[in-house]
Amino acid sequence: MSSAESDKYIQNQRKLKYAGMDLEISGEKDLVKIAGIPVTPGPRIIICPGFAITKQEILDKVEGGSITERSSLVLEGEGLKVKNLKLDGALVIRAGHDCEVKVDGLVVENKGWVLEEIPEGADVPETVSIRGYTMAKHEAMEIHITEPGKYTIGPDGVVNKLE
């Protein structure tokens, strides 16, 4: 049995796979134990409710692409669409209200984020110790767009404002 956090990652893996993205879906046999807690090795995917909730929203906003098992992805924003993303590492895209953002062919390769077990007896807050591990955020591409308008993001990650 995995943790609720791991279950959410797996649910989001399934959603992106359903939309045609190439990625491995973690199963019970793939889970690794960190501090005795079974967790998915990845990919770790967070789909914020503002991005998509229903299957149709996922289909409307995600097309093709690939994500490696070691990757972490955060998608947020009702006007965000992702096409042919190639991710090997960590990527966070947050689009604010009234921001229409089309990601097309973005290629991300970086050190990413890694789960690290909390050492026995470490002096950490209870909210961290109950989890049993932390996320070491070594490197990520972070794109935050808050100014209303229309934008594109191409393979190089450069944000271009159209309007």
C-alpha positions in Angstrom: 0.0 0.0 0.0 1.4 3.4 -0.9 1.0 6.8 0.6 -1.7 9.2 -0.5 0.9 11.4 -2.0 2.3 8.6 -4.1 -1.3 7.6 -5.1 -1.9 11.1 -6.4 1.3 11.0 -8.5 0.2 7.7 -10.0 -3.3 9.0 -10.7 -1.7 12.0 -12.6 0.6 9.6 -14.5 -2.5 7.8 -15.8 -4.1 11.1 -16.8 -1.2 12.2 -18.9 -0.8 8.8 -20.4 -4.5 8.9 -21.3 -3.8 12.1 -23.2 -1.0 10.4 -25.2 2.1 11.3 -23.3 4.8 8.7 -23.3 5.6 7.8 -19.7 5.7 4.8 -17.4 2.9 4.3 -14.9 4.1 3.1 -11.5 2.6 -0.1 -10.1 2.8 -1.8 -6.8 6.0 -3.6 -7.9 7.7 -0.3 -8.7 7.2 1.3 -5.3 10.3 1.9 -3.3 10.4 2.2 0.5 11.7 5.4 2.0 11.6 5.4 5.8 9.4 2.4 5.6 6.8 4.3 3.4 6.2 2.9 -0.1 6.5 5.7 -2.7 6.5 5.9 -6.4 10.0 6.5 -7.9 8.3 8.7 -10.5 7.5 10.5 -12.5 6.1 12.8 -9.8 3.3 14.8 -11.4 1.1 17.5 -9.9 -1.8 18.6 -11.9 -3.4 21.6 -10.1 -7.2 21.8 -10.3 -7.0 25.1 -12.2 -5.2 23.3 -15.0 -7.5 20.3 -15.4 -9.9 18.1 -13.5 -11.9 16.1 -16.1 -10.7 13.7 -18.7 -11.9 16.1 -21.4 -9.9 19.0 -19.9 -6.8 16.8 -19.9 -7.4 15.8 -23.6 -7.9 19.5 -24.5 -4.7 20.7 -22.8 -2.2 17.9 -23.2 -1.0 16.4 -26.5 2.0 14.0 -27.0 5.3 14.4 -25.3 7.3 12.3 -22.9 8.4 12.3 -19.3 11.2 10.1 -17.8 10.7 8.2 -14.5 13.0 10.4 -12.5 11.1 13.6 -13.5 8.9 15.9 -11.6 6.2 18.1 -13.2 3.8 20.8 -11.9 1.1 22.2 -14.1 -1.1 25.1 -13.0 -3.3 27.5 -14.9 -6.7 27.3 -16.7 -5.2 28.8 -19.9 -2.2 26.5 -20.1 -1.8 24.0 -22.9 1.1 21.6 -23.3 2.1 19.9 -26.6 5.0 17.6 -27.2 6.8 18.3 -23.9 10.1 16.3 -23.5 10.9 16.3 -19.8 13.9 14.7 -18.1 14.3 16.5 -14.7 12.0 19.0 -13.0 9.6 21.5 -14.6 7.1 23.9 -13.0 4.7 25.9 -15.1 2.3 28.3 -13.4 0.1 30.5 -15.5 -2.0 33.1 -13.8 -5.6 34.2 -14.4 -6.3 35.5 -17.9 -3.0 34.1 -19.2 -3.2 31.9 -22.3 0.0 29.9 -22.5 0.8 27.4 -25.3 3.9 25.2 -24.6 5.0 23.5 -27.9 8.0 21.2 -28.1 9.6 22.3 -24.9 12.7 20.2 -24.1 13.8 20.2 -20.4 16.9 18.3 -19.1 18.2 19.2 -15.7 19.2 17.6 -12.3 15.7 17.6 -11.1 14.3 16.8 -7.7 15.2 13.7 -5.7 13.5 12.0 -2.7 15.8 11.9 0.3 15.1 9.9 3.4 15.2 11.9 6.7 18.0 10.5 8.9 17.0 8.7 12.1 16.8 11.2 15.0 17.0 14.3 12.7 15.7 17.5 14.2 12.9 18.4 11.8 9.4 19.6 12.2 6.7 16.9 12.8 5.1 17.8 9.4 8.3 16.7 7.8 9.2 13.7 10.0 5.7 12.1 9.5 6.4 12.0 5.8 9.7 10.3 6.3 11.5 12.0 3.4 12.0 15.4 1.8 12.3 16.5 -1.8 15.8 17.7 -2.5 15.2 20.3 -5.2 18.6 20.3 -7.1 17.5 22.0 -10.3 14.3 22.8 -12.1 13.0 24.9 -15.0 10.4 27.2 -13.5 8.1 29.3 -15.6 5.7 31.7 -13.9 3.5 33.9 -16.0 1.2 36.3 -14.1 0.6 39.2 -16.5 -2.6 38.6 -18.5 -2.1 38.0 -22.2 -1.2 35.3 -24.8 2.1 33.5 -24.7 4.1 30.8 -26.4 6.9 28.7 -25.0 9.0 26.8 -27.6 11.7 24.1 -27.3 14.3 26.4 -25.7 11.9 27.5 -22.8 11.9 31.1 -23.8 8.5 32.8 -23.0 7.2 34.9 -25.9 4.4 37.3 -25.3 2.0 37.6 -28.4 -0.4 40.2 -27.1 
